[in-house]
Amino acid sequence: MKHRSAFYIAIILTLSCLSQCSAPPEEQIQETFQAYKKAILKKDGETAYKQIDKNTRDYYALMLDHAMNLPAEKTRELTFVNQIIVLMARHMIEQEQIRAMDGKAFFVYAVNQGWIDERQVQGMEIEIQKVDGDKATTHIKRGEVTAPMGFDFRREDAGWRIDLTSVLEIAEQQFQGMIQRSQMDSRELIYAILAELSGNQPTDSVWEPLNQ
């Protein structure tokens, strides 16, 4: 009886995979985006991680490595976006906890803690611009407004996955605009952001790697 149950489960899983794989790429991409969006809104890091591509997985692993090992002078050379992520990790995660993390655990923690602001994805939709082999480009939509840029998606063994690194450049431009409007220098703005997010004023020690 146990073997028969396992056989039926295998059939169900196979049929589910066939159904998903037979869907048009555009439909699969939308399903991935909606799953990612729902996970962010629920602060469900494990589910969100299943929707991201290798570029994003590698990026979070790199940011974790930077938090642990990148010297202060090199940290100051990072883009503003990358500085924010690295300094948040150094300032907001207990050392014992972060030392036990890998790239996946770091991403899951970030989502669970709301580092990816749910307000950024609330009401966000995507319009698929182009599917070219294993890569797709999209435009972000909010209501009737369609942005000139959006997320890239890549087809991997597990299906279409979202590439969060594809919007890093536009995020950097937005932060640079924020710096100009705030009349602060980048260091002052970073400290203000860290203080607001953590409730604790950062010190200059955040520039130093955790492994010293």
LODO-183963 format. One record per residue: x negated, y, z of N, C-alpha, C in turn; residue in one letter; residue number from 1. Coordinates in steps of 0.05 Angstrom, whole numbers, m for minus. Atoms other than C-alpha are relative to their C-alpha. Last residue first. Layout:
BEGIN
SITE X Y Z X Y Z X Y Z A NUM $
...
//
This chain:
BEGIN
SITE 24 m17 m2 m788 821 229 m21 m15 16 Q 212 $
SITE 24 16 m5 m728 784 203 m25 17 1 N 211 $
SITE m5 14 m24 m668 830 212 m23 m20 7 L 210 $
SITE m11 27 4 m696 877 160 4 m14 27 P 209 $
SITE 20 21 m3 m704 951 180 12 m28 m4 E 208 $
SITE 16 2 24 m659 1004 152 m20 m23 1 W 207 $
SITE m15 15 20 m607 992 206 m16 m3 m26 V 206 $
SITE 9 28 0 m660 1013 258 15 m16 m22 S 205 $
SITE 18 4 23 m645 1086 239 m11 m29 m1 D 204 $
SITE 25 m12 m5 m586 1083 287 m18 m6 m24 T 203 $
SITE 25 14 7 m514 1069 272 m25 16 7 P 202 $
SITE 18 m17 16 m456 1101 310 m26 m16 m6 Q 201 $
SITE 25 m5 m13 m407 1048 333 m19 16 m18 N 200 $
SITE m5 m13 m25 m334 1042 315 m25 7 16 G 199 $
SITE 8 16 m23 m353 992 262 9 11 27 S 198 $
SITE m8 28 3 m318 1017 200 m5 m16 25 L 197 $
SITE m29 3 2 m319 1091 218 8 m29 m1 E 196 $
SITE m13 m7 m25 m390 1090 243 30 m4 m1 A 195 $
SITE 6 21 m19 m415 1052 182 13 6 27 L 194 $
SITE m16 24 8 m380 1101 135 m4 m22 20 I 193 $
SITE m28 m6 m6 m408 1162 172 18 m24 m7 A 192 $
SITE m3 2 m29 m478 1131 172 29 6 8 Y 191 $
SITE 1 29 m8 m473 1118 97 4 m2 30 I 190 $
SITE m25 13 8 m449 1190 85 0 m30 8 L 189 $
SITE m21 m10 m18 m507 1220 125 27 m14 m7 E 188 $
SITE 4 11 m26 m557 1177 87 22 8 20 R 187 $
SITE m9 28 0 m528 1195 19 m4 m13 27 S 186 $
SITE 19 17 15 m534 1269 32 9 m29 3 D 185 $
SITE 19 14 m17 m471 1305 53 m21 m13 m18 M 184 $
SITE 21 m18 m7 m432 1357 14 m19 m12 21 Q 183 $
SITE 2 m2 m29 m373 1310 15 m20 20 10 S 182 $
SITE m23 m14 m11 m355 1323 m58 m3 4 30 R 181 $
SITE 0 m27 9 m425 1306 m84 23 16 13 Q 180 $
SITE 23 m14 m12 m430 1243 m42 1 30 m7 I 179 $
SITE m8 m5 m28 m360 1221 m63 m22 15 14 M 178 $
SITE m19 m22 0 m380 1229 m136 9 8 28 G 177 $
SITE 16 m24 5 m440 1185 m123 17 25 m2 Q 176 $
SITE 13 m8 m25 m393 1135 m91 m18 25 m4 F 175 $
SITE m20 m11 m18 m348 1134 m152 m13 9 26 Q 174 $
SITE m7 m26 10 m407 1124 m199 20 14 19 Q 173 $
SITE 22 m17 m6 m432 1066 m157 6 29 m9 E 172 $
SITE m1 m6 m29 m364 1034 m159 m22 19 8 A 171 $
SITE m21 m20 m4 m364 1041 m235 3 7 29 I 170 $
SITE 9 m25 12 m431 1005 m238 20 22 4 E 169 $
SITE 19 m13 m18 m410 951 m189 m9 27 m11 L 168 $
SITE m10 m27 m6 m348 933 m230 m19 15 19 V 167 $
SITE m5 m14 24 m377 872 m266 11 29 5 S 166 $
SITE 23 m17 6 m407 847 m201 5 17 m25 T 165 $
SITE m2 m25 m15 m338 823 m180 m23 18 m6 L 164 $
SITE 27 m10 m4 m339 769 m234 2 28 13 D 163 $
SITE 3 m29 1 m272 733 m229 m29 8 6 I 162 $
SITE 7 m12 m25 m268 658 m244 m7 30 m4 R 161 $
SITE 7 m28 3 m235 619 m300 m4 12 28 W 160 $
SITE m20 m18 13 m236 544 m289 m10 28 m2 G 159 $
SITE m24 0 m16 m272 495 m242 22 18 m12 A 158 $
SITE m10 27 m1 m327 480 m292 27 m1 14 D 157 $
SITE 19 19 m12 m336 554 m305 13 m28 0 E 156 $
SITE m10 27 m2 m300 604 m350 m22 m19 10 R 155 $
SITE 17 20 14 m321 675 m336 11 m28 5 R 154 $
SITE m5 27 m10 m279 735 m319 m17 m19 m16 F 153 $
SITE 6 22 18 m299 808 m325 8 m26 13 D 152 $
SITE 17 22 m7 m264 859 m282 m5 m18 m25 F 151 $
SITE m12 21 m17 m238 925 m306 m20 m22 6 G 150 $
SITE 18 22 m7 m253 989 m344 15 m20 17 M 149 $
SITE 17 8 23 m216 1043 m383 m18 m24 6 P 148 $
SITE 28 m11 m2 m163 1045 m328 m16 m9 m24 A 147 $
SITE 19 21 7 m89 1033 m345 m28 13 m1 T 146 $
SITE 26 m10 6 m37 1077 m311 m20 m23 m4 V 145 $
SITE 2 m6 28 35 1055 m315 m27 9 m9 E 144 $
SITE m25 m11 11 35 1022 m247 m3 3 m30 G 143 $
SITE m16 m8 m24 m37 1011 m228 25 14 m10 R 142 $
SITE m24 m15 2 m75 973 m282 12 6 27 K 141 $
SITE m16 m2 m24 m146 949 m286 24 17 m4 I 140 $
SITE m4 m27 m10 m171 932 m356 16 m2 26 H 139 $
SITE m27 m9 m7 m198 863 m373 m1 30 6 T 138 $
SITE 1 m26 m11 m257 827 m405 29 10 5 T 137 $
SITE m23 m17 5 m261 753 m416 m4 27 13 A 136 $
SITE 0 m26 m13 m321 706 m422 25 16 m8 K 135 $
SITE m2 4 m28 m325 632 m438 0 26 16 D 134 $
SITE 13 25 m9 m310 639 m512 5 m3 30 G 133 $
SITE 21 8 19 m290 711 m524 m15 m24 11 D 132 $
SITE 11 26 m8 m225 731 m490 m19 m9 m22 V 131 $
SITE 12 18 20 m210 805 m498 m9 m26 13 K 130 $
SITE 8 m14 24 m171 861 m465 m10 m19 m21 Q 129 $
SITE 22 14 13 m132 825 m411 m6 14 m27 I 128 $
SITE m9 4 28 m90 874 m372 m24 m12 m15 E 127 $
SITE 20 m1 21 m101 869 m297 14 m4 m27 I 126 $
SITE m5 22 19 m58 886 m237 m22 2 m21 E 125 $
SITE 18 3 23 m71 927 m175 9 m23 m17 M 124 $
SITE m12 m13 24 m12 945 m129 m18 m2 m25 G 123 $
SITE m29 m2 m2 m53 930 m67 11 15 m24 Q 122 $
SITE m13 20 17 m123 912 m91 30 2 2 V 121 $
SITE 12 m1 27 m163 972 m65 15 m19 m19 Q 120 $
SITE m12 m23 15 m116 981 m6 m11 2 m28 R 119 $
SITE m25 9 13 m137 911 17 14 22 m15 E 118 $
SITE m23 m14 m10 m207 939 30 25 m10 m15 D 117 $
SITE m12 m6 26 m261 888 14 28 11 7 I 116 $
SITE 20 m17 13 m295 893 81 8 7 m28 W 115 $
SITE m12 m22 14 m231 866 112 m20 19 m13 G 114 $
SITE 2 m24 m17 m264 823 165 11 25 m15 Q 113 $
SITE m16 4 m25 m240 758 133 0 25 17 N 112 $
SITE m29 0 6 m265 782 65 16 m2 25 V 111 $
SITE m7 m27 10 m335 800 90 30 2 m6 A 110 $
SITE m1 m19 m23 m339 736 131 9 27 m9 Y 109 $
SITE m24 7 m15 m322 693 70 4 19 24 V 108 $
SITE m23 m10 15 m375 730 29 26 m6 16 F 107 $
SITE 1 m29 m1 m428 719 83 24 12 m15 F 106 $
SITE m10 m8 m27 m408 646 93 0 31 2 A 105 $
SITE m29 5 m2 m416 634 18 11 11 27 K 104 $
SITE m14 m19 16 m484 668 15 30 m3 1 G 103 $
SITE 10 1 28 m511 628 73 17 20 m16 D 102 $
SITE m16 m2 24 m500 645 146 m16 m7 m25 M 101 $
SITE m11 26 7 m532 620 210 14 0 m27 A 100 $
SITE 23 17 5 m577 681 218 9 m28 m8 R 99 $
SITE 10 m4 28 m515 724 209 m23 m18 m6 I 98 $
SITE m19 9 20 m482 694 271 m11 3 m28 Q 97 $
SITE m2 29 m1 m541 699 318 18 m11 m21 E 96 $
SITE 24 12 11 m554 770 295 1 m30 0 Q 95 $
SITE 18 9 m21 m483 793 308 m23 m16 m12 E 94 $
SITE m1 29 m5 m454 824 245 m20 m7 22 I 93 $
SITE m26 9 m10 m437 898 241 2 m30 6 M 92 $
SITE m12 m15 m22 m502 937 234 24 m14 13 H 91 $
SITE 19 m4 m22 m546 891 193 13 13 24 R 90 $
SITE 8 26 m10 m490 866 148 m18 3 25 A 89 $
SITE m23 10 m15 m461 936 141 m7 m27 12 M 88 $
SITE 0 m13 m26 m531 960 122 24 m8 17 L 87 $
SITE 23 9 m16 m538 909 66 1 12 28 V 86 $
SITE m4 28 m7 m468 922 39 m22 m10 18 I 85 $
SITE m23 3 m18 m475 998 41 4 m29 9 I 84 $
SITE 8 m9 m27 m545 997 12 23 m4 19 Q 83 $
SITE 15 21 m12 m519 955 m47 m10 7 28 N 82 $
SITE m18 23 m5 m466 1005 m63 m14 m22 14 V 81 $
SITE m16 m7 m23 m514 1064 m56 18 m23 8 F 80 $
SITE m22 m18 7 m564 1032 m104 17 5 25 T 79 $
SITE m24 14 11 m625 1002 m71 21 21 m9 L 78 $
SITE 1 m1 30 m689 1043 m63 24 m13 m13 E 77 $
SITE m7 m28 8 m676 1057 11 0 4 m30 R 76 $
SITE m29 m4 m5 m675 982 24 9 28 m9 T 75 $
SITE m14 13 22 m744 977 m9 30 3 3 K 74 $
SITE 5 m17 24 m774 1027 40 14 m11 m25 E 73 $
SITE m15 m25 0 m740 992 98 m4 17 m25 A 72 $
SITE 12 m21 m16 m766 923 82 15 26 m3 P 71 $
SITE 9 m22 16 m718 871 52 m11 22 18 L 70 $
SITE 29 m1 7 m716 807 93 m10 25 m13 N 69 $
SITE 19 15 m18 m651 791 129 m29 9 m4 M 68 $
SITE m6 m8 m28 m604 843 99 m21 m13 19 A 67 $
SITE 10 m28 m4 m637 833 31 4 8 29 H 66 $
SITE 29 2 m2 m626 757 36 m12 28 4 D 65 $
SITE 7 12 m26 m553 770 52 m30 m2 3 L 64 $
SITE m5 m21 m20 m547 817 m8 m6 m10 28 M 63 $
SITE 22 m19 2 m579 763 m52 3 23 21 L 62 $
SITE 24 13 m11 m530 710 m29 m24 18 0 A 61 $
SITE m3 m1 m30 m473 759 m41 m23 m15 13 Y 60 $
SITE 3 m28 m10 m498 771 m112 2 1 30 Y 59 $
SITE 28 m6 m1 m508 697 m127 m5 28 12 D 58 $
SITE 12 17 m21 m436 682 m110 m29 6 4 R 57 $
SITE m9 m11 m25 m413 741 m152 m12 m16 24 T 56 $
SITE 12 m27 m3 m453 721 m213 6 11 28 N 55 $
SITE 27 4 m9 m431 648 m202 m15 27 4 K 54 $
SITE 19 14 18 m358 666 m207 m28 m1 11 D 53 $
SITE 22 m17 10 m306 684 m155 m20 m17 m16 I 52 $
SITE m7 m15 24 m238 650 m145 m23 15 m13 Q 51 $
SITE m5 20 21 m258 595 m95 7 14 m27 K 50 $
SITE 26 10 10 m289 649 m51 4 m20 m23 Y 49 $
SITE 11 m20 18 m221 683 m45 m26 m10 m12 A 48 $
SITE m15 1 25 m191 620 m16 m11 20 m20 T 47 $
SITE 5 26 12 m245 614 37 14 m2 m27 E 46 $
SITE 26 1 14 m243 688 52 m5 m26 m14 G 45 $
SITE 6 28 2 m169 692 69 m26 m4 m16 D 44 $
SITE 27 3 m12 m160 764 90 m7 m29 3 K 43 $
SITE m4 16 m24 m86 758 71 m26 m3 16 K 42 $
SITE m21 m12 m16 m90 816 22 5 m15 26 L 41 $
SITE 11 m25 m11 m157 791 m4 21 12 19 I 40 $
SITE 19 8 m21 m129 720 m14 m11 25 14 A 39 $
SITE m15 10 m23 m68 746 m51 m19 m6 23 K 38 $
SITE m13 m23 m12 m113 787 m98 16 m9 25 K 37 $
SITE 20 m17 m14 m158 727 m111 14 23 14 Y 36 $
SITE 10 16 m23 m99 681 m126 m20 16 16 A 35 $
SITE m21 m1 m20 m68 735 m171 m8 m16 25 Q 34 $
SITE m1 m27 m12 m133 743 m208 20 2 22 F 33 $
SITE 24 m4 m17 m142 669 m218 1 27 13 T 32 $
SITE m3 16 m24 m71 661 m243 m23 3 19 E 31 $
SITE m19 m13 m17 m80 719 m291 5 m15 26 Q 30 $
SITE 14 m24 m11 m143 687 m319 19 15 19 I 29 $
SITE 18 9 m21 m107 620 m327 m14 23 13 Q 28 $
SITE m17 9 m23 m50 653 m365 m18 m9 23 E 27 $
SITE m11 m24 m12 m98 690 m412 17 m7 25 E 26 $
SITE 19 m14 m17 m137 626 m423 11 25 14 P 25 $
SITE 16 m19 15 m74 591 m449 m20 14 19 P 24 $
SITE m12 m27 1 m50 533 m405 m19 19 m16 A 23 $
SITE m13 m3 26 m76 464 m423 13 28 m3 S 22 $
SITE 19 m2 21 m127 464 m367 13 5 m28 C 21 $
SITE 14 m25 m2 m75 480 m315 m19 4 m24 Q 20 $
SITE m19 m22 3 m28 424 m336 m14 27 0 S 19 $
SITE m6 m1 29 m85 375 m345 19 23 m6 L 18 $
SITE 23 m11 14 m110 391 m275 6 3 m30 C 17 $
SITE 2 m28 m7 m41 380 m245 m23 14 m14 S 16 $
SITE m21 m14 15 m33 315 m283 m1 30 6 L 15 $
SITE 9 0 28 m100 291 m256 20 15 m17 T 14 $
SITE 22 m19 3 m82 310 m185 m9 3 m29 L 13 $
SITE m11 m27 m4 m15 275 m189 m21 21 m4 I 12 $
SITE m15 m6 24 m48 212 m219 11 29 2 I 11 $
SITE 19 m5 22 m100 211 m164 14 8 m26 A 10 $
SITE 11 m26 m5 m46 217 m111 m19 8 m23 I 9 $
SITE m20 m19 7 m9 158 m142 m11 29 4 Y 8 $
SITE m3 0 29 m72 115 m141 20 22 m9 F 7 $
SITE 23 m14 10 m86 134 m68 1 3 m31 A 6 $
SITE m3 m28 m6 m16 113 m50 m23 17 m11 S 5 $
SITE m20 m10 18 m25 47 m86 5 30 4 R 4 $
SITE 13 m3 26 m91 34 m50 20 12 m20 H 3 $
SITE 18 m23 m1 m58 47 17 m12 5 m27 K 2 $
SITE m17 m24 0 0 0 0 m17 25 0 M 1 $
//
